[in-house]
């Protein structure tokens, strides 16, 4: 999840968590990638999780499934971040 100049989107936006999606949602291939090829990324406090998807269906289905996968990855990333914060507090003796 990098901007064109190499900076982190999360840092540039001054947020704790950022979600990005890109890909081929239309009915025709783009840049050599078939329809339904989608990339989802989540940056939670500097830990980036990425996923490549190959979705079937019409553009509306691909969009719906992309949003669902992005939200699932976001939920998983936040849960992992919270777990790591708790572990850090335990290791610090809190």
N, C-alpha and C positions, 0 to 999 in steps of 0.2 A: 504494500500500500504506500507507494511513493508518488509524489507529485512529479511533474515533468523535470523540475530542477533537482530531484533527488531527496527532497525533504519529506518527512513523515506527514501524511495527511492529518493524523491525530494531533501532532505537535503544531502544525500550521493552523489548525482550527481551535487549538487550545482546549481540547476535550480529553476525557479519560478513555473513551472508547469510540472507535470509528468503524463503520461498515462500508464496504465498497463492492459493487457488482459491475461486471461488464461481460459482453459476449454477444452471441448471435441469437437474438430473440425473434427475428423475422422468419419468413418462409424460405429465403434464399441464402446460400452460403456467403460468407464474408471473409476476405483475407485467407482463403483456403480452409476455413473452418466450417463444418456443417451446421445447419440450423440446430438449435438446442444446446450448443456448446457454450457454457456459461462458467465464469470464474467468480467466486465469492471470497472475500477476505474480511477478517475482523482483526483490528489492532486494539488490544485491551492492555493499557499501561505498558506498551512496548513489546508485548508478546503477540506476534502475528500468526494467525492461523488461516491457511488458505485451502480452498477446495475447488477442484475442477469438476463440473457437472456435465453430463450428457443426457439432456432431457428430451423426451418425445412429446409430440403433440403440436397443436396449432400455436401461434404466437401468444394467445391469451393463456393457454395452459402452461407454456414455458415461463411466462411472466409470473403466474400464480405460484408455480413450483419453485421459481427462483426466490421469490419473497419468502416462501415457507422455509427453504433451505438456509437463507440468510438469517432469518430469525432464530432457527434452530442452532446455527453456528454461533450467533451472538449469545444466546442463552447458555450454551456450553462454555463459551469463553469467559463469560461473567462468573459462572459457577466455579470454574477453575481458578479465576482470579481471587474470588472470595476465599476459596479453600487455601490458596497460597498465603493470603493475608493472615488467616487464622493460624496456619502453621508457623508463620513468622512470629506471631505473638506468643505462641506456645514455646518456641525456641528461645524467645527473649525472656521467658519466665513470667509472662503476664497471666 
